[in-house]
Amino acid sequence: MDAETLADLLLAQAERDPELRHSLELRAATQSGDVSEAHRLLDTAVTDGNVEYTAKIGAVLDTLQRMLDAGSRADLAPLARRTVDDISEVLEQSGDHTGDLGERLERAVELYARACAARPPDPEKLAGWIVEVEFDGPGWPVIDLADFAAALGERGLKLIKSHVDDVLAANGAGHRRDVAERLREQLAEVLGDVDELVAILSAKPPRVDVSLKIVRVLRAAGRHSEAIAHAARALTHDKQPPPQPEDETSLRRKDFDARPDRETFAALREAAQAAGKWTAQRREALATLRERAAGGGADELVRVLLDDGRPDEAWRACVRFGASPELKLELAELRAEEHPAETIPVLREHVDELIERKDPQAYREAARRLKSLRGLHKRAGTADEFTAHLAALVETHRRKTRLITEIRAARIAIPKAVTSPRTPR
């Protein structure tokens, strides 16, 4: 069918299906990357029901991500911050921040950090916002200073440190002190104060993940003898029997700390949910997995997030920390329908890897993947890019006659400008 006929059919179906119509309206409203249109969506979203609000927030976040990925010169920080503040307000009213909207809040914070890095706002105002969210907010979102460090700069970080020091000096207890201690550790890490960071970590109850982090910090600073000495002390302590009986959550946490992976995470989740402790345990467990992922190999973190029903977080972890090619491809296939533009680079890499095998079966699979890639480009509105990519690929491998044959067999039109191969290979 031609494009006009398809459009008519889609429009007719949208008239019969309110959900499809609403989805198309949101996509149309934000597809162009119009910041003012995204602000308008936020204006109307606050009066909508929960499902409607979540859908509109998702459209705004998609707009932000598309523009950031495209390297837009627009100042997106105000829109991103407003989105974070709006979601936080709605979550505070509902009292539930563990569902889909809670996941969108985490995504909004991440996009705000990216927007600040691209166009840094006033560091004092940014520092003031972080202090207000962390100390006076309802407990979410949880800010990772490392994500905002570049935008905060030395001046912003010093302002946050001053506030943290004041809270700790007051010798209070409760939420504010817990926040101050967490931010104190992050500040030491961001500012590169190794002695301060080691002192903070050493003061914590002995756990395997804490000991490992101390060893990594010391090694990264070139203090290898200290790292070896600390590892030896930690090993000796771990061999000692526990001083008192532990509840089920503590036991599962100990298992997870000793071997942080999908299995121990699932066991910890089951025990902590039964005890009503999952929110705090999940945050700490994921922090451990992110710490390990930063040192190389993000597969366990990505798998855990998928098991936890958070595919968007899993994708962001995959992109940030670098998962294995197999897992990256698996995630890309899961996201291809709703996020075609994101998955195109992954599929291109896979096609290149298949071609490098120089095997007839791999060539056949590469052609099949190219056909999928063509569909992704069409849905992403970048069909011309696929044509150019295919032309370059065929030109590069023009002597691989079996590959060219498989591409033609997959009914993929090869650009006419590409010359025919002369020597079989």
ABEGO torsion letter per residue (X at the ends): XBAAAAAAAAAAAAAABAAAAAAAAAAAAAAAGBAAAAAAAAAAAAABBAAAAAAAAAAAAAAAAAAAAAGBABBAAAAAAAAAAAAAAAAAAAGBAABAAAAAAAAAAAAAAAAAAABBBBAAAAAAAAAAAAAABAGOBBBBAAAAAAAAEAAAAAAAAAAAAAAAAAGBBEAAAAAAAAAAAAAAAAAGBAAAAAAAAAABBBBAAAAAAAAAAAAAAGBAAAAAAAAAAAAAAAABBBABBBBAAAAAAAAAAABBBAAAAAAAAAAAAAAGAAAAAAAAAAAAAAAAAAAEGAAAAAAAAAAAGBAAAAAAAAAAAGBBAAAAAAAAAAAAAABAAAAAAAAAAAAAAAAAAGBAAAAAAAAAAAAAAAAAAAAAGAAAAAAAAAAAAAAAAAABAAAAAAAAAAGBBBBAABBBBABBX
